[in-house]
Amino acid sequence: MQIERTPLPGIGVRHTFTTAQGRRIGVVAYRGQDRRDVFHDDPNDPDGTCDLRLTRSEAVALARLLGLVDVLEVVAGDGPPR
């Protein structure tokens, strides 16, 4: 899977990828702010998107729910996921 990284001057960075079903998913990380916007395309409107605004701690909680923290712990040698 390829993740595209797009600098947004004066704003931050947008990271996007395309799912196996052809949906675009992305995150905008705002520079100097405790904010992340998660978005995905709207299959019923090719020009529309749906988004969700998260604080950094909420983004970390979502990453934990998706298993990122467990993967990082295994890679770091801290044992099996809990």
C-alpha positions in Angstrom: 0.0 0.0 0.0 1.3 3.4 -0.9 0.8 6.4 1.5 0.9 9.8 -0.1 2.3 12.6 1.9 1.3 16.1 0.8 2.7 19.2 2.6 0.0 21.8 3.2 1.9 25.2 3.5 0.9 27.1 6.6 -1.4 24.2 7.7 0.5 20.9 8.2 0.7 17.6 6.3 -2.0 15.4 4.6 -1.4 11.6 4.5 -3.7 9.6 2.2 -4.1 6.1 0.8 -6.6 4.1 -1.2 -8.3 1.0 0.2 -8.7 -2.3 -1.6 -12.3 -1.2 -2.2 -11.1 2.0 -3.9 -12.0 4.4 -1.1 -9.6 7.3 -0.2 -8.8 7.6 3.5 -6.6 10.4 4.9 -5.4 12.3 7.9 -4.5 16.0 8.1 -2.0 16.7 10.9 -2.0 20.4 11.8 1.4 22.0 12.5 1.7 23.3 16.1 -1.8 22.2 17.0 -3.3 19.3 19.0 -5.5 18.4 16.1 -5.9 15.7 13.5 -8.7 15.5 10.9 -9.5 12.1 9.6 -11.4 12.0 6.3 -12.7 9.6 3.6 -14.4 10.1 0.3 -18.1 9.9 0.0 -19.0 7.1 -2.5 -22.3 8.9 -3.3 -20.6 12.2 -4.1 -17.3 12.1 -6.0 -16.5 15.7 -5.0 -17.5 15.2 -1.3 -15.7 13.9 1.8 -16.7 13.1 5.3 -14.4 14.1 8.1 -13.8 13.7 11.8 -11.8 16.1 13.9 -9.6 14.5 16.7 -7.2 15.8 19.3 -3.8 14.2 19.5 -4.9 12.1 22.5 -8.1 11.0 20.6 -5.9 10.1 17.6 -3.7 8.0 19.8 -6.7 6.2 21.3 -8.0 5.5 17.8 -4.6 4.1 16.8 -4.7 1.9 19.8 -8.1 0.6 18.8 -6.8 -0.1 15.3 -3.9 -2.1 16.8 -1.0 0.3 16.0 0.2 0.4 19.6 0.2 -3.4 19.8 2.2 -3.7 16.6 4.7 -1.1 17.9 5.2 -3.0 21.2 5.9 -6.3 19.4 8.4 -4.6 17.0 10.1 -3.0 20.0 10.4 -6.3 21.7 8.1 -5.6 24.5 6.3 -8.9 24.1 3.1 -10.0 22.6 0.1 -7.6 22.2 -2.1 -7.3 25.2 
